[in-house]
Amino acid sequence: MGLLDNLANQVLGGKSTQGNLVNAVMSIVGNQQQGGLNGLIKQLTSNGLGDIVNSWVGTGMNLPITPAQITQGLGSKMISQIASQAGLTPEAVTTQLAQLLPQIVDKLTPSGKVSQTDIASQGVNLLKSLLK
């Protein structure tokens, strides 16, 4: 279990379905072997979602994303992995990620660019803010 997984479990108590989904996403964002947040942004961008993702990173309004676009951007394999981690169906994952992912990326890029600083602290603060 990664650092962000442990932190998310401490903040969330490992009990809520949305918390499990956020935990799964944060494990992707915090996985430096897969490029972390930069890797996630590059993956979504390279799969045709650059304008949408750039709006989340930028300081303006976040463009919406559909569940189908989530599948397009992340791929069905990653969606299945997240679903398994979160204890949800892939359809539920894409629907919830369409709501959560813009917020997560937006909160982790407050200055309009991807920070190279302590993503673990940012992740814990984000999890706390999402649960208020």
C-alpha positions as CSV (number, residue, x, y, z in Angstrom):
1,M,0.0,0.0,0.0
2,G,1.4,3.4,-1.0
3,L,1.8,6.5,1.2
4,L,-1.4,8.1,-0.3
5,D,-3.4,5.0,0.3
6,N,-2.3,5.0,4.0
7,L,-3.1,8.7,4.4
8,A,-6.5,8.3,2.7
9,N,-7.4,5.4,4.9
10,Q,-6.5,7.5,8.0
11,V,-8.5,10.4,6.8
12,L,-11.5,8.4,5.5
13,G,-11.4,5.5,7.9
14,G,-11.7,3.2,4.9
15,K,-15.5,3.2,5.2
16,S,-17.2,5.2,2.4
17,T,-17.6,4.2,-1.2
18,Q,-16.7,7.7,-2.4
19,G,-13.8,7.6,0.0
20,N,-12.7,4.3,-1.6
21,L,-12.9,5.8,-5.0
22,V,-11.0,8.9,-4.0
23,N,-8.4,6.6,-2.4
24,A,-8.1,4.6,-5.6
25,V,-7.6,7.8,-7.7
26,M,-5.1,9.3,-5.2
27,S,-3.1,6.1,-5.4
28,I,-2.9,6.7,-9.2
29,V,-2.0,10.4,-8.7
30,G,0.6,9.5,-6.1
31,N,2.2,6.7,-8.1
32,Q,5.4,8.2,-9.3
33,Q,6.3,5.0,-11.2
34,Q,3.3,5.8,-13.5
35,G,4.1,9.5,-13.6
36,G,1.9,10.6,-10.8
37,L,-0.4,13.6,-11.5
38,N,1.7,14.5,-14.6
39,G,1.3,11.0,-15.9
40,L,-2.5,11.1,-15.4
41,I,-2.7,14.5,-17.2
42,K,-0.6,13.3,-20.1
43,Q,-2.7,10.1,-20.4
44,L,-5.9,12.0,-20.5
45,T,-4.5,14.6,-22.9
46,S,-3.0,12.0,-25.3
47,N,-6.4,10.3,-25.4
48,G,-8.1,13.4,-26.8
49,L,-9.2,15.2,-23.7
50,G,-6.5,18.0,-23.6
51,D,-9.0,20.9,-23.7
52,I,-11.0,19.4,-20.8
53,V,-8.0,18.5,-18.7
54,N,-6.3,21.9,-19.3
55,S,-9.4,23.6,-17.9
56,W,-9.0,21.6,-14.7
57,V,-5.3,22.5,-14.4
58,G,-5.9,26.2,-15.4
59,T,-7.3,28.8,-13.0
60,G,-10.6,29.3,-14.9
61,M,-13.8,27.2,-14.9
62,N,-13.5,23.5,-15.1
63,L,-15.1,22.0,-18.2
64,P,-17.3,18.9,-17.5
65,I,-16.4,15.4,-18.6
66,T,-18.8,12.5,-19.3
67,P,-18.4,8.9,-18.1
68,A,-17.7,7.9,-21.7
69,Q,-14.9,10.4,-21.9
70,I,-13.5,9.1,-18.6
71,T,-13.3,5.6,-20.2
72,Q,-11.8,7.1,-23.3
73,G,-9.1,8.9,-21.3
74,L,-8.2,6.3,-18.8
75,G,-8.9,3.1,-20.7
76,S,-11.1,0.2,-19.7
77,K,-8.3,-1.6,-18.0
78,M,-7.6,1.3,-15.6
79,I,-11.3,1.8,-15.0
80,S,-11.6,-1.9,-14.1
81,Q,-8.6,-1.6,-11.7
82,I,-10.1,1.4,-10.0
83,A,-13.5,-0.3,-9.8
84,S,-11.9,-3.3,-8.1
85,Q,-10.0,-1.2,-5.6
86,A,-13.1,0.9,-4.8
87,G,-15.5,-2.0,-4.7
88,L,-17.7,-0.5,-7.4
89,T,-18.9,-1.4,-10.9
90,P,-17.0,0.2,-13.8
91,E,-20.1,2.2,-14.7
92,A,-20.3,3.6,-11.2
93,V,-16.6,4.4,-11.3
94,T,-16.9,6.4,-14.6
95,T,-20.0,8.2,-13.3
96,Q,-18.4,9.2,-10.1
97,L,-15.0,10.0,-11.7
98,A,-16.8,12.4,-14.0
99,Q,-17.7,14.3,-10.9
100,L,-14.5,13.8,-8.8
101,L,-11.7,14.0,-11.3
102,P,-12.1,17.6,-12.3
103,Q,-12.2,18.6,-8.6
104,I,-9.1,16.4,-7.8
105,V,-7.0,17.8,-10.6
106,D,-8.2,21.3,-10.0
107,K,-7.3,21.2,-6.2
108,L,-3.9,19.6,-6.9
109,T,-3.0,22.4,-9.3
110,P,-4.1,25.6,-7.4
111,S,-1.7,27.9,-9.2
112,G,-2.7,26.7,-12.7
113,K,0.2,24.3,-13.1
114,V,1.3,20.9,-11.8
115,S,3.3,21.3,-8.6
116,Q,6.3,19.1,-8.0
117,T,6.0,19.6,-4.3
118,D,4.6,17.4,-1.6
119,I,1.7,15.6,-3.3
120,A,1.0,13.5,-0.2
121,S,0.2,16.6,1.9
122,Q,-1.9,18.0,-1.0
123,G,-3.7,14.7,-1.3
124,V,-4.6,14.5,2.4
125,N,-5.9,18.1,2.4
126,L,-7.9,17.4,-0.7
127,L,-9.5,14.3,0.8
128,K,-10.4,16.3,3.9
129,S,-12.0,19.1,1.8
130,L,-14.0,16.6,-0.3
131,L,-15.5,15.0,2.8
132,K,-16.7,18.3,4.3
